[in-house]
Amino acid sequence: MRRITHFIYNQKAAPYIFVLPFVLTFLVFFVYPVFTTIRMSFQEILPGMITNVGLKNYQRLLGDRIFRTAVSNSFEYMFWTVLILIPMPLALAYMLNSRSMAAPGLFKGILFLPILTSVVVAGTIFRLIFGELPGSFMNTVRAFFGLAPIKWLRQEGTGMAALVIMCCWRWTGVNILYYLAALKNIPPEMYESAEIDGANAWQKFRHISVPLVKPTIIYVLTISIYGGLAMFTESYMLWAGNNSPRNIGLTIVGYLYRQGWEQNRMGFASAVGLVLLVFASIINFIQLRLTGVLGKEGD
Amino acid sequence: MKRSVLSALVLALVFCLATAGAVSAATKVTLWTFIPQHARFFDVMAEKWNAQHPDRQIELESSVLPYDDMHNKLQIALQSGVGAPDICDIEISRFPNFLMGVPQLLPLNDYFAPYLDDIVPSRLGIYSKGANMYGAPTHVGATVAFYYVELLESAGIDYRQIKTWDDFAEAGRKLKQVHPDKFMGIAETSAAWTVTAMLAQQGTDLVSEDERPLINTPEMLRAVTTMQNMVKEGIMTTCPDGQPDTEGGKGFIDQGNVACVIMPLWFMSRFVDEMPSMNGKIAIAPVPVFEEGMPRSLGLGGTGTVVTNYAVDKDLVGEFVAYAKLSEDANRMIWEDLGFDPCNTSLWTDREMTHNPENRYNQYFLNNAFDVLLEIKDEIQMVRSTSISPTINQYLTTVMLNELFEDLLDPAEVIEQAQYDIENQIF
């Protein structure tokens, strides 16, 4: 008994005990799958028949036009979502945080609501909004301006736009929440002293708010990059399946799903997954390096 | 006192459990399908089975899952060896995936044997690997043309005179003069019904006997060029959601936009269930061909019912599946309840069944489906289904047909690129 109490109160062991749940889940649900995926990417996997094929899966990936489409779609999507979902929610959060804002709670609620809807429901609704018949919502809007109806989800530009719009609709509220939490932590005295020095609203935002919420911006950027590259469900729901015309909505994960599940090529799908992991890691590494989060001590 | 109450309760409980056990002497059999009508069908067949086999009762537990979910779940279950159902409906385009490697499915040859004489052999072939039959077919899926007679007549067209694709195009031009906003047919972009039918007419398929993709062939060029020309002329059109068997497609047809839909016969059930405005306006006829004398039909679509290796009582389940899908009882039900062309073709001449005026499918259409079926019976070709078929279908229905009928790119270049892309994914 004494031993146990001794162990519990042991200051050396405590930190390890506290991080143990994380380390265990990390090992079981991340490290182990990553290593099995690496192994599987060199194999051809069928029930009762697993053969080593060396680099064949990667060779095929290199010459694969559809994989390149998937990669470019994922990157394009990531680019737009990062471009919009980093600055816009920050500006909105700043406005919501401002003392002169009327009914901030109401607007917070409205902006946060979309994330509570399931992506399946949202995707279905957006599919109807962007329907190709003249009666669909977006075509009615076009008709109002005297424009002819278009096939939104059959053309590259409009298809991507639909995806990005849906993403912004869903995630703006969440990012606002992150930013609001960071903005609330800025002591009001700083703004007050800036005001005394004659700073205007823009200067206060630019020189006080932005530098102080920078860690949050970096966090949001990191998860947005990963989220953009790993997007799948939105596209799957918008096109009611993994098959969009000319693959305009196909993403890297969509391609992984197609190869692994729809065509039963788990080994090839593993190679696709690893390429995604490498892309996301490289971009985030560069980004964290540039923003000074990584390698600070060395500099 | 308390004690006696307690013991009475325990006794009652034991009694309940004992009787419950006696009642459920039936073997529990789990079934997955992605079509609600199929689940209903199997429930009825299970009742019939139980009535005929009092000593071998089954208790069927059927679950209807979404298409993708069901196939994915089954694939994981069979790969990992945990959680597979006893019986499962597998859609034809996914079926080859389950035959890869060592199939984790039960060969059903012994159970099918009593019924084989009456069943179209090629429909069993598509669900087989080597000599082993793994799946019980549901229907033949003979491709036919569904004509919207009222619309055609208003343009002075007699659908019975349409024999070739040239006739079809000519009729389309006539239709355009009277109804500039209507179309003669649909060029599918998210399914390959018409293209595959046109290939079969010329004696080829999407895949060769030695499992190589056949995309950049003269026959394919002829098929897609014919269709693309009709799209350019406004005779054919692409439709919402890319093909007739979708929400958008059915809506498009139900609004009376097209004069002809080329689909497998099972599309009848979609008309009856989901296109009420067309009631009493549709006639069934053979599909036009390039040259008269070419085979006018081909079996498309379908589901194979399999028994997994994890079925508890394999003999019971195997015999039940054979009975539920291949017996004469089953084949009657397949027509009467589901509205499909049964694989037991001897029933096609049973006028009592086929011309039953009470049948809701007979009531909906202007002519009798079996009259057409008997006319084309010996011409019905069969598709080849191989391990590369899912890849080919997938490419055609996302990329190739869109490039041809939406973007109107040069057919020769498109099929060349398609051949290359598909080969790259396969080899």
Contacts between the chains, C-beta under 8 A, distances in Angstrom:
chain1	res1	chain2	res2	distance
A	45	B	79	7.9
A	46	B	100	4.7
A	46	B	101	2.7
A	46	B	102	7.5
A	47	B	78	5.8
A	47	B	79	5.5
A	47	B	100	7.4
A	47	B	101	4.6
A	47	B	102	5.7
A	47	B	103	7.3
A	47	B	104	5.0
A	48	B	101	5.3
A	48	B	102	3.3
A	48	B	104	7.4
A	49	B	101	3.9
A	49	B	102	5.9
A	60	B	424	6.6
A	60	B	425	7.2
A	63	B	424	5.2
A	64	B	421	8.0
A	64	B	424	5.9
A	64	B	425	6.8
A	65	B	421	5.5
A	65	B	424	7.5
A	66	B	395	7.9
A	66	B	399	7.5
A	66	B	421	6.6
A	66	B	425	7.4
A	131	B	240	7.5
A	131	B	248	7.8
A	132	B	240	5.5
A	132	B	248	7.6
A	133	B	240	6.0
A	133	B	248	7.5
A	133	B	251	7.8
A	154	B	402	7.6
A	154	B	406	6.4
A	240	B	241	7.9
A	241	B	68	7.1
A	242	B	68	7.8
A	243	B	190	6.8
A	243	B	394	6.8
A	243	B	397	6.3
A	243	B	398	4.7
A	244	B	398	6.8
A	245	B	189	6.4
A	245	B	190	7.3
A	245	B	242	6.9
A	245	B	398	6.5
A	245	B	402	4.4
A	245	B	406	6.7
A	246	B	398	6.7
A	246	B	399	5.6
A	246	B	402	4.8
A	246	B	403	6.7
A	246	B	406	7.9
A	246	B	407	7.8
A	247	B	398	5.5
A	247	B	399	6.3
A	250	B	398	7.9
A	258	B	394	7.0
A	261	B	68	7.8
A	261	B	71	7.6
A	261	B	72	4.9
A	261	B	75	6.3
A	262	B	68	8.0
A	262	B	94	7.6
A	262	B	97	7.9
A	262	B	390	6.6
A	262	B	394	6.8
A	263	B	97	6.9
A	263	B	390	5.1
A	263	B	391	5.6
A	263	B	394	7.1
A	264	B	75	6.6
A	264	B	97	3.9
A	264	B	100	5.6
A	264	B	390	7.8
A	266	B	79	7.8
